Amino acid sequence: MFNALIVTKDEEGKTSAEITQISEDQLPEGEVLVAVEYTTVNYKDGLCMSAGGGGLVRNYPHVPGIDFSGTVEASSDPRYKAGDKVVLTGWRVGEAHWGGYAQKARVKADWLVPLPSGLTPRQAMAVGTAGLTSMLSVMALENHGIKSGPVLVTGAAGGVGSVAVAILAGLGHEVAAVTGRPETEEYLTSLGATQIVAREELNETVKRPLEGETWGGCVDAVGGAMLARVLGQMQYGASVAAVGLAGGAGLPTTVIPFLLRGVNLLGIDSVMQPYENRLRAWERVAKDLPMDKLEAMVVPATMSDLPKLTTDILNGQVKGRVVVDINA
């Protein structure tokens, strides 16, 4: 028997979460059994723990947790053997499939990636899905050419934004960090941001489809009106990597930035990324993310903290990267 955070739904459709003990035979099918060591808290985790599962959870009872790191206990797939350190992100684990908010998880081998050399399981979850998404965003911007001048990061104090700031600064780029929380300015500066942009400066659309050419690239975790505004401020030929919709799914803009300035809007998906892409991104994380900066982002937590943290992240009250020691 082992501990798991189980979300249930009653006859009236109300969901509730409780830490309880379950057995291995209750886990879903899969080729690899993993002893989970660390997990984290993402915006999707907050949705999965919310009433109705945020439209993501298919069946109850359910174990959330869209990413985890740990040690293989048993495997019927030749790619993994007992004792191997592994990381899981994406593939709708924690949504349609039971996830990492438990001391053990059984998953398909295709969903795993070997822990990159130089990273510990704890560091891997300090990176997590959010950090992997950040790295995929930076790689996409690099593929299209990052222009001179500041690279903008919106939602900079969140999980994706924090890692993006640290990676971009570590690569030598000037980074402008957008935040609506003045108390995070010192934190963002410590990660390498050289300019702090108040959210109020960007979260309203303007009538002009184009403004001054300001940003050489952008990692946008907000979407909505802010993304629309930023598109009109990009330098000629610059790119925006879109990774989130905390500000809404709508995009109140015109095609003018794309037609007159050749701006690129790059959609970043971390859920269904092929194995080779995920492996390449994790290797870049191990190489290009300053580990001292990563440690500065970490907010330690335990399984009992998860119900509150998943509520906090939906309310924009989580800073940095929550690392949950699942066995503490």
C-alpha positions in Angstrom: 0.0 0.0 0.0 1.1 3.6 -0.7 -0.1 7.1 -0.5 -2.0 8.8 -3.3 -4.0 12.0 -3.6 -7.4 10.8 -4.9 -10.0 13.2 -6.4 -13.5 11.9 -6.3 -16.8 13.2 -7.6 -20.2 12.8 -5.8 -23.6 12.4 -7.3 -24.1 16.2 -7.4 -20.9 16.6 -9.5 -18.9 18.1 -6.6 -15.3 17.1 -6.5 -13.1 16.6 -3.4 -9.5 15.5 -2.8 -8.1 13.3 -0.1 -4.8 11.6 0.6 -5.5 7.9 1.0 -3.7 4.5 0.6 -4.1 2.4 -2.5 -2.4 -0.7 -3.8 -0.5 -1.4 -7.0 -3.3 -3.4 -8.6 -5.4 -0.2 -8.5 -3.0 1.6 -10.9 -3.8 1.8 -14.6 -2.1 -0.4 -17.1 1.3 0.4 -18.5 4.7 -1.2 -19.2 6.7 0.7 -16.5 6.1 1.0 -12.7 7.8 4.0 -11.2 8.5 4.9 -7.6 7.7 8.6 -7.7 10.1 10.9 -5.9 9.1 14.4 -6.9 6.3 16.1 -8.7 5.2 19.8 -9.1 2.3 22.1 -9.5 1.2 23.4 -12.9 -1.8 25.4 -14.1 -3.3 22.2 -15.5 -3.0 20.6 -12.1 -5.0 23.4 -10.7 -7.7 22.8 -13.3 -7.7 19.0 -12.7 -8.2 19.6 -9.0 -11.0 22.1 -9.5 -14.7 21.5 -9.7 -15.4 19.3 -12.8 -11.8 18.7 -13.4 -11.5 21.9 -15.5 -12.8 19.9 -18.5 -9.6 17.8 -18.5 -10.4 14.8 -16.3 -12.3 12.1 -18.0 -13.1 9.6 -15.2 -13.2 9.5 -11.4 -11.7 8.5 -9.0 -8.6 10.3 -10.4 -4.9 10.9 -9.4 -3.7 14.3 -10.8 -0.2 15.4 -11.4 0.9 16.0 -15.0 4.6 15.4 -14.4 6.9 13.5 -12.1 10.4 12.1 -11.6 11.5 8.9 -9.9 13.0 5.5 -10.1 11.8 2.5 -12.2 10.7 -0.4 -10.0 9.7 -2.8 -12.8 9.5 -2.7 -16.6 8.3 -5.0 -19.3 9.9 -2.6 -21.9 13.5 -3.2 -22.8 14.3 0.5 -22.8 14.0 0.7 -19.0 15.1 -1.5 -16.1 14.7 -1.4 -12.4 16.8 1.4 -10.9 16.7 3.7 -13.9 16.0 7.4 -13.2 13.2 8.7 -15.4 11.1 11.9 -16.0 7.6 12.1 -17.3 5.9 15.1 -18.8 2.9 15.4 -21.1 0.8 12.7 -22.9 -2.3 13.8 -20.9 -0.9 12.0 -17.8 -2.6 13.6 -14.7 -5.6 14.5 -17.0 -6.9 11.5 -18.9 -4.5 9.1 -17.1 -3.5 8.8 -13.5 -0.5 11.0 -12.7 2.2 11.8 -10.3 0.4 12.8 -7.1 1.1 9.3 -5.7 4.1 7.4 -4.4 3.9 5.1 -7.4 2.7 5.4 -11.0 2.3 2.9 -13.8 2.6 4.4 -17.3 3.5 3.6 -20.9 7.2 3.4 -21.7 6.8 5.8 -24.6 5.8 8.6 -22.2 9.0 8.5 -20.2 12.4 10.1 -20.8 15.6 9.0 -19.1 16.8 11.6 -16.5 19.4 13.7 -18.3 22.9 13.4 -17.1 23.7 16.2 -14.6 20.1 16.5 -13.3 18.8 15.1 -10.1 15.1 14.0 -9.8 14.5 17.0 -7.6 16.0 19.4 -10.2 14.0 17.7 -12.9 10.8 18.6 -11.2 12.1 22.1 -10.4 12.2 22.3 -14.2 9.1 20.1 -14.8 6.5 20.6 -17.6 6.8 24.4 -17.2 10.5 24.5 -17.6 10.4 22.0 -20.5 7.9 24.3 -22.2 10.2 27.2 -21.6 13.1 25.4 -23.3 10.9 24.4 -26.2 9.9 28.0 -26.6 13.6 29.2 -26.6 14.5 26.6 -29.1 11.6 27.7 -31.4 12.7 31.3 -31.1 16.3 30.3 -31.9 15.1 28.4 -35.0 13.4 31.5 -36.3 16.2 33.9 -35.2 16.1 36.0 -32.1 16.6 39.7 -33.0 18.8 42.2 -31.2 17.3 44.0 -28.3 15.3 42.8 -25.3 13.4 39.5 -25.4 10.1 39.9 -23.6 8.8 37.2 -21.1 5.2 37.7 -20.0 3.9 36.1 -16.8 7.5 36.1 -15.9 7.1 35.2 -12.2 5.2 32.0 -13.0 6.7 28.6 -13.7 7.2 28.9 -17.4 8.2 32.6 -17.2 10.8 32.0 -14.4 12.7 29.3 -16.3 12.5 31.3 -19.6 14.0 34.3 -17.9 16.9 32.3 -16.5 17.6 30.4 -19.7 17.5 33.5 -21.9 19.6 35.5 -19.6 22.1 32.6 -19.3 22.4 32.5 -23.1 23.3 36.2 -23.0 20.1 37.8 -24.1 18.7 41.0 -22.6 15.5 40.0 -20.9 12.4 42.2 -20.1 10.1 40.5 -17.6 6.4 41.3 -17.4 4.8 41.0 -13.9 1.7 42.3 -12.2 3.2 41.7 -8.8 5.7 44.4 -7.7 6.9 42.1 -4.9 8.4 39.7 -7.5 10.7 42.3 -9.1 13.8 41.5 -7.0 13.2 37.8 -7.7 13.0 38.4 -11.5 16.1 40.5 -11.4 18.0 37.7 -9.5 17.0 35.4 -12.4 18.7 37.7 -14.9 16.0 40.1 -16.0 17.4 43.5 -16.9 14.1 45.3 -17.3 10.8 45.0 -15.4 7.6 45.8 -17.3 4.4 46.4 -15.3 1.6 44.2 -16.5 -0.7 47.3 -16.7 1.5 48.6 -19.6 0.6 45.7 -21.8 -2.7 44.2 -20.7 -5.0 46.5 -22.7 -5.4 46.5 -26.5 -4.9 49.7 -28.4 -6.5 50.9 -31.7 -3.2 51.0 -33.5 -2.3 47.6 -35.0 1.4 48.5 -34.9 3.5 50.3 -32.3 7.2 50.9 -32.1 9.4 48.0 -32.8 10.6 47.1 -29.3 11.1 43.3 -28.7 13.5 41.0 -30.4 11.5 37.9 -29.3 8.9 37.0 -26.8 7.9 34.0 -24.7 4.2 34.6 -23.9 2.4 32.7 -21.1 -0.6 35.0 -20.9 -2.3 35.2 -24.3 -5.5 37.3 -24.7 -5.2 41.1 -24.9 -1.6 41.1 -23.8 -0.5 38.9 -26.7 -2.4 41.0 -29.1 -0.6 44.1 -27.8 2.8 42.5 -27.9 2.4 41.4 -31.5 2.2 45.0 -32.5 5.4 45.8 -30.7 7.6 43.1 -32.2 10.6 44.0 -34.3 10.5 43.2 -38.0 10.8 39.4 -38.5 10.7 38.7 -34.8 8.8 35.8 -33.2 6.5 35.2 -30.3 6.4 31.7 -28.7 2.8 31.3 -27.3 2.7 28.9 -24.4 -0.4 29.9 -22.3 -3.7 31.5 -22.0 -3.9 32.8 -18.4 -5.2 36.1 -19.9 -7.8 34.4 -22.1 -8.1 32.3 -25.2 -9.2 35.1 -27.5 -6.8 37.1 -29.6 -8.2 40.5 -30.3 -5.8 41.6 -33.0 -5.4 42.0 -36.8 -3.2 40.3 -39.4 -1.2 43.6 -39.8 1.8 42.6 -37.6 2.1 39.4 -39.7 1.8 41.1 -43.1 3.7 44.3 -42.6 6.4 43.2 -40.1 6.7 39.5 -40.9 6.1 38.6 -37.2 5.9 34.9 -36.4 3.5 33.5 -33.9 4.8 30.1 -32.8 2.5 27.7 -31.0 4.4 25.7 -28.3 2.9 22.3 -27.3 4.7 20.3 -24.6 2.1 17.5 -24.3 2.4 15.5 -27.5 6.1 16.3 -28.3 7.8 13.3 -29.9 10.4 11.5 -27.8 13.4 12.9 -29.7 12.2 16.5 -29.3 11.6 16.0 -25.6 15.0 14.3 -25.1 16.7 17.2 -27.0 14.9 19.8 -24.9 15.9 18.1 -21.7 19.5 17.9 -22.8 19.4 21.6 -23.5 17.9 22.2 -20.0 20.8 20.4 -18.4 23.3 22.4 -20.4 21.8 25.9 -20.6 19.7 26.4 -17.4 21.9 27.8 -14.6 21.4 25.4 -11.7 21.9 28.2 -9.1 19.1 30.2 -10.8 16.9 27.1 -10.8 17.4 26.6 -7.1 16.4 30.2 -6.4 13.0 29.4 -8.0 12.2 26.4 -5.8 9.3 26.4 -3.4 9.4 23.1 -1.4 6.2 21.3 -0.6 4.7 18.0 0.4 1.7 16.0 -0.8 -0.5 17.5 2.0 0.2 21.0 0.5 -1.2 20.1 -2.9 -4.9 21.0 -2.5 -4.1 24.6 -1.4 -1.3 25.0 -4.0 -3.5 23.9 -6.9 -6.0 26.5 -5.9 -3.3 29.2 -5.5 -1.9 28.6 -9.0 -5.3 29.2 -10.5 -5.4 32.5 -8.7 -1.9 33.6 -9.9 -0.5 33.3 -6.3 2.3 30.8 -7.0 5.8 32.2 -7.7 8.6 30.1 -9.2 8.6 26.4 -9.3 6.9 24.3 -6.6 8.8 21.0 -6.0 6.7 18.4 -4.1 8.6 15.7 -2.2 6.0 13.0 -2.7 7.5 10.9 0.2 7.9 13.6 2.8 
